Amino acid sequence: MPTSLLEIVDLGDGDIVLQRADDDSEPLVTISFSDESRMYILDQGLEWRKP
């Protein structure tokens, strides 16, 4: 099985995906954060960057 480079991408709409960097196929994993979750993350001192 060939090795693939994976990347984590912030889609800017509250979703973050794990996808193959060299492929346009569907993401392997999608995480959707609610507004409440994003506020919690910000309150804990983490940064939320939009692309």
GITATA-V809883 format. One record per residue. N is the residue number from 0. RES is the residue in one letter. SS is DSSP state (hx for helix, st for strand, lp for the rest). Layout:
N&RES&SS + N&RES&SS
This chain:
0&M&lp + 1&P&lp + 2&T&lp + 3&S&lp + 4&L&lp + 5&L&st + 6&E&st + 7&I&st + 8&V&st + 9&D&st + 10&L&lp + 11&G&lp + 12&D&lp + 13&G&lp + 14&D&st + 15&I&st + 16&V&st + 17&L&st + 18&Q&st + 19&R&st + 20&A&lp + 21&D&lp + 22&D&lp + 23&D&lp + 24&S&lp + 25&E&lp + 26&P&lp + 27&L&lp + 28&V&st + 29&T&st + 30&I&st + 31&S&st + 32&F&lp + 33&S&lp + 34&D&hx + 35&E&hx + 36&S&hx + 37&R&hx + 38&M&hx + 39&Y&hx + 40&I&hx + 41&L&hx + 42&D&hx + 43&Q&lp + 44&G&lp + 45&L&lp + 46&E&lp + 47&W&lp + 48&R&lp + 49&K&lp + 50&P&lp
